[in-house]
Amino acid sequence: MLMINCELIDRLIELSIHEDIGRGDLSSIAIEDYLEDGEFHFIAKEEFVLCGTEVAKKVFEKIDQNLSVNFFKNDGELLSAGEIFGKVVGYVGSILSGERIALNFLQRLSGIATNTKKYIEKLSDSDIKIIDTRKTIPGHRILEKYAVTVGGGSNHRFGLFDGVMLKDNHIDAVGSIKKAVEIARKKTPITVKIEVETRNIKEVIEALEAGADIIMLDNFSIKDIKEAISIVKKKVKLEVSGGINIENLDLYKKLKIDYISIGALTHQAKSVDMSLKFRGKV
């Protein structure tokens, strides 16, 4: 569940409002003498998984506390093209000021949830978990990772502060996987797992012997993944990453791995199509 009162989200919404409205909505101000209270409807213009309703509500609340925002569908529900899924009632000028900001959040987050759902459906008969990465728009990570879970995926670490992943640059800087794991183990709480990114079978063996909790196979061929599986023998968790997309995901579904991390869940998600339309005065 999204913690909508999170300070990060508040700051992001405030920044978005400042970015779009700035010193004032000149278009609404120009016609304010003709504006009264009205009702607007959210309309889906294609099929998608809804996500971001609480964020959209908060956008309008910050612009005008007197606005009433109600969604008829919850995050995670599949919408059909043409379906009305919510409404905003109140002063038309305030609604117009928040329209694009709210839609931007809804379209982006629904796009990620919808994209994730496609990957999850491909692995519907597998125990492998699809997980995200840190390839997110700066400042939007908490929302984008939430959208991944709405689409049925799982979250990898949120940031550098909540998990240890020794990648190629860490290992090369220190000198070896063994040395990197030894150093990290001394300075890492026992409750935090240590993951090691490996580039070949030799490094898989080294990571296993060094005591890594999770071994990530980076851009491994199917043949090499199978060899790594036979070496690890379920002693640690295996994550596969790199070069995996919706077209080739079927190749991995029967492999005895634990996770597939896919940056495309977020960085290649397409915003969905929806609108907010005036339906009359109230």
N, C-alpha and C positions, 0 to 999 in steps of 0.2 A: 504493500500500500504506500502511496506517495505521501510523505510528510510535508503537507502543503505549507505549514507554518515554519518550515526550515528557512533560516536566514539567507542561505544561498539563493533560494527561489524568490524570496522577497526582493533581494537586491537585483536579481535578474529582471524581474517584472518592472521594478522601478526604473532600471536602466532602459528597458525597452520603451516604457512610456516617455521617458525624457528624450530618447532618440527620435521617436515618431512625432510627439506633440510639441516638445520644446517649450517655447514661450506661449504657445496657444495654437489651436486648430483653426487656421484662417478660413477654411472652407465653411465650417459650421458657424463660426463667428459672423461670417458675411451674410448668412441667412437666418440668424438666430431669432429675428423678429417674427418669423413665420413658423418657428418650431414649437411643438407641444410635446405631450407624452405620446408614445407610440409603442407598437409591438413589432419585433423582428423575429424571424424564424431561421434557425440553422438548417441548411439543406445539404444532404449528401449528393454529390454529382457523379459518384462512381461507388463501387463496392469497396469497403475498407473496414479495418478494425479500428474502432474509436479509441482515442487516447488523448488525455490532456484536459478533461472537462473541469477539474478543480483549478487548474491553472487559468483557464479562460474565465471562470467565475471570479477569481481573484483579480484579474486584470480590470474587469468592470467595477468591482468593489473599490479598487484603489482610485479609479477615475471618478466614480460617483456612488456613494454608499446607498443612495436611494433607488438604485437600479435593482430590478428583480431578475435573477438569472436561474433558469430551470432547464435541466437536461432530462429528456425522456428515456435516454439510454445511458448505460454505465460504461466506463472504460473496459475494454476487452470484448465488447459486443460487436458482432459483425453487422454492418449497415448495408442497405441496398441503395442503388442509385435512385434518387428522387425522394428518399425517406427524410422526413422532418424529424430531427433528433433533439431539438431544444429551442428555447425562446428567451428573448431578453425584452423586458418591459420597463419603460420609464422615459425620461427626457431624451428625445431623439438626438439632440446635440451631443450628449454624453455617450450614447450608444455608437454614434458615428465616429467619435473620437477613439473609442476602444475597439472598433470593428476589426481593423487590419491586424492589430497587435494580437488580439484573441485568436483570430483565424490563423495567423502565422504559427502560433504555438500548437494549435489543434492540427493543422495540416502537417507540420513537421513530425510531431509525436505520433500521430496516427499513421504516417508513412513508415516510420520505424517499426511500429507494432505490426503493421500489415506485412512488411518485408520479413520480419522475424517469423511470423506465423507460417509463411511459405517454406522457410527452412525447417521449422518444427514439423510441419506436415510431411515433409520428405523423409523424416526419421521417425514417423509415428509408430513403427514396429521395432524400434531399437531402444536400448537403454543408454545410449550415448547422449550426453547433455551438450546442447549448443550454448556456447557462452560468448559474451561480447569482449571488446578490447577497450583500450583507452583512446581509440581513434574517434574522438568526438569533437564537436564544435566547442572551442574554449568557452568556459562559463556555463555551458548547457549540459554538462555530463550527468548531473543528478537526474535531470529530466529524460535524457536520452537513454540512460541505463534503466530508468523506470519503464520507459516505453518498450524496451527489450523484454522485460518481465511480463508486461501486459500482452505481448505477442506470444508468450509461452517460453521464452528463452531464459537463461540464467546469467547472473553477473559474475564476471571475473573481479579482480581487485578494483576498488573505486579509484584509487590513486597510488602514488608512490609510498604513501604513509601507512597503508593497511595490508601490505603483503610484500614478501621478498621474491623478486624474480631476477635471477642472475642471467642477463642476456649476453650476447656475443661480445659487446663492448666492455662489460664488466669483467668477463673472463679474460679477454685479451689484455686488459689493463693490469690485471692481477698476475696473470701468467699461466693459470691452469684452472680447470673446473675444481679439482681437489682442493687447491689452496683457497679458491673463492668460497667454496662451501664451508671449509674449516673456519675461515675468518668470519663469515656471516653467522655461523652457528654460535660463535662465542658472544656475539653482540645482539643476537635476536632472541626475544622471549620464547620460551619453549612452546607457547601456545600458537606461535606464528609458523606456518609452513614455509619451507624454502623450495622454490621452484627453479629449475635450471633449464635454460634453452640449449638444445643440442643441434649440431649441424650435420652429424654423421654418426654411424654406428659406434665408432671408437669413442666418441664423446658420450654416447648413451651408456656404455659400459663404465666410463669414468664417473659419470654422474650417479649411477647406481652404486658403485663402490664407495663414492664420497658421502653417501647417505642423504641424497636429495629426497624430498617428500613427493615431489611431482616432477616428472621429466616431460619437457615439451619438445616434440619432434618438429623442427622448423623446415618446411619445404622438402619433406621426405617423399620419395616415391612410394607407391603402394607396396612394392617389393621390400623396400627398406623398413617400412612401417611394420610389416609382418615379421621381419627379422628382429626388430626392436621388441615386439610383443613376445617373441619366443625367448628373448634374453631376459626381459624384465619379469616375466612369469607372474604378473599381478602383485609383485612385491611392493610396487609404488604405483601411484596414479599416472596415467599417460594422457597427455594432451597433444593433439595434432593441430598444426596451424600452417597457413601459407598456401596460396594457390587454390583454395577451396571455394567453390561457388555453387549456386543453385543448380547448375547444369551437371556438375560432376559429383555432387554430394552422394549420389547412390553408390559410388565406388567405395565409400567409407562405412556405410551403414552396418555391414556385417563384421567389421573388424572389432577385435576385443580391446577397444580403447575406451577411455572414460569421458574425455571432453574433446570437442572440436571448437576452437576459437575462431571467430569470423569477424574481421573488422568491417566487412561489407554490410553487416546488420545495421550499422549506423552511418558509415561514411558513403555508402552507395544507396541509401534509402531515398526514394522519391516522395516528395510531399504529395499528399492526396488532394483531390479536388472537392471543394465544398464552398458554400457561400452563406452569407447572412443577409436576408432580404426583408425589407420593410413590408409589413402586412396591414398597416393602417393605424389610425389614431385610436387612443383609448380614453 
